[in-house]
């Protein structure tokens, strides 16, 4: 009996080790890159960097030097400072936008998947109506009406992400609503609120977390595309997308002005995708992780 208990304990202890071994080197490289981007974005004010808005027309498109590690842009502004402060803007929009989607869409999806009936039809139908609008046209219309700002851009991208998060939460809730632990809670007289918060929410959070990381990557790209088109954050605030848009005018003389922010965006989006895909694979109930 003691041997059996010892074997069970060893298997339980080795499960996290086996799961950690499945993460792979790329996962930890992606985590390291994300940690670096978050660190420089959060502590940008403490770094020995010049102001990203100070212009020096005598140093326009200056080469890499000791004073300017990545050179200067078309207006003589330090490229490294603009890249780091641009990471702050891209991450703020990229994180806050999906937060709106996961809170509103996740709540609607859980309620629709649990109560079903007319409420589900109403929620799904409203999400289909929202998806019917072309995202770029909707962003153009809202930006033209409300004006350009970080808050407006974040709200637009957050609203556009609500249908996707609603579908993920609804699908997860539909697969869990008839499980034994939910039926047992109903038999014991638990209220709908208690079942939703105590029984369903902890299980729905896992797929939502994985999809949230993928949503951050998509939102960063969407913010970059809107800023590239001049619909993102207003100048002189810099983001990676606006830097790419400004750098396209210097592709023939200083291509690094467009390639450096593009490379930073590419690596960050790739890191979020790798981490999100790995978490999704580990939490997939079909693989026995749930």
Buried (B, 14 or more C-beta within 10 A) or exposed (E): EEEEEEEEEEEEEEEEEEEEEEBEEBBEBBBEBBEBBBEBBEEBEEEEBBEBBEBBEEBBBBEEEEEBEBBBBBBBBBBBBBBBBBBBBBBBBBBBBBBBBBBBBBBBBBBBBBBBEEEBEEBBEBBEEBBEEEBBEBBBEBBEEEEBBBEBBBBBBBBBBBBBBBBBBBBBBBBBBEEEEBEEBBEEEBEEEEBBEEBBBEBBBBBBBBBBBBBBBBBBBBBBBBBBBEBBBBEBBBBBBBBBBBBEEBEEEBEBBBBBBBEBBEBBBBBBBBBBBBBBBBBBEEEEBB
